[in-house]
Amino acid sequence: MLPLQCEEVAPESGRYDWGPSVMLDDDGLYKMWWVRLGGTGQGLRFPFAARLPSGELFSFTYPDWGDRVYYAESRDGLAWNLDGPEYAGDLRLFGPDCPGPMMVLGPAESRQEINHIGTPSVVKVRGIYFMYYEACADYRVDVDAEGRVVGLGEYHNQVFVATSRDGKAWRKRPIDRNPRPIILAPKSNLELGQQRYGFGQPSAFYQNGRFVLDYVDSCTGPGDFVVRTESGDPYFHDSTVFARQLQPAGSPATVPAGAVARFAQMDVKPLSGAYYLVRPAYGTGHIGLLGSRSGLFQADNDAVAPTEVFPQIRVRDPRGDDWLEVLYPRFLTDPHGQILVRNGRVSIYYGSGRGWKDDSHTWKLFRCEVPVTALRECLAPQEARP
């Protein structure tokens, strides 16, 4: 594995990096969009009101500081300037020699997009970049045993899209100040007692004239499911969910339509007539791989946890065995989101750190390589080519 950052571990100032989307573009440059904490740094706060379990509205403010999409370029996909000062110059002059990355997308602070945006997935079709990303729309609050109002985090995530001609300057759909989701979480998810994560973590590719989007549905069924939808329209006005779905033992009726896999933090991309899924085996320091020719990842059908599904690739963090949290692995792709194979190997970019809460400052970006034969071995025997 190769670390893309060389900063020292500093709990009070360490980076917070995750969710890389990396392509080798037509101009020969490697381009990466990922998530880092950012904001104006001017101490701005936005008013908000959330509903307590009693039904009463509770008013508060939140800071202009949260998950933002950053951008960097590299000539070889190995050397990236991620640790230098944030670039604030002319977008046209930004390139792989700039000492630091630049922020390219933040939340609109509209009714449906507040505080954070995350998990960018970028494809390029006919000269236009399309970034699919998630954003939350609400906060959940509660009252503790001592009567104090406590925040339980954001929820009701939905999937949005932005477009760009250069990968640097982005416009949200339909307008920047009031973007609208293209994958909408059900309104029932906003009801007290029903508040769940929603829809998010999009993974996109373009194939046979169709935009294909896999995303995590964490409010329709029991747990997290990966739902696939596709459309000839990049904005998914006329979309179709995958015709088949997992059939786990128990209550198949509760599985979301078009559910092709389970669990979160996945990336799904095509290669040579098959589909491959990569995700972390939570808390093990392993990356799990799945393959399918049908598009349905049957290995997940009755799995209770991603640690039960094999094969898994060990990716040891050079900082030590305490860093066992692998975050949001993504395949290196071409502009259409097809997996790239170079010298018989596939590259995977991901975050690595200690944990999600107090140790989020330890999250750093890494790259590993996997033999393409390891992917093909993931295909079920009945799906493998003779």
Secondary structure, DSSP 4 states (H G I P E B T S, - for coil): -EES--PPP-TTT---EEEEEEEE-TTS-EEEEEEEEEE-SS--EEEEEEE-TTS-EEEEEEESEEEEEEEEEESSSS----SSPPP-S-GGG--TTSSS-EEEE----BTTBEEEEEEEEEEEETTEEEEEEEEE-EEEEEE-TTS-EEEEEEE-BEEEEEEESSSSS-EESS-TTS---SBPPPGGGGSTT----EEEEEEEEEETTEEEEEEEEESSSSS-EEEEEEESSTT-SS-EE-S-----SS-GGGSPTTEEEESSS-EEEEETTEEEEEEEETTTTEEEEEEESSS--GGGTT-SSGGGSS-EEE---TT-TT--EEEEEEE-B-TTSPBP-BTTEEEEEEEEES-SSTTGGG-EEEEEEEEHHHHHTTS-TTTS--
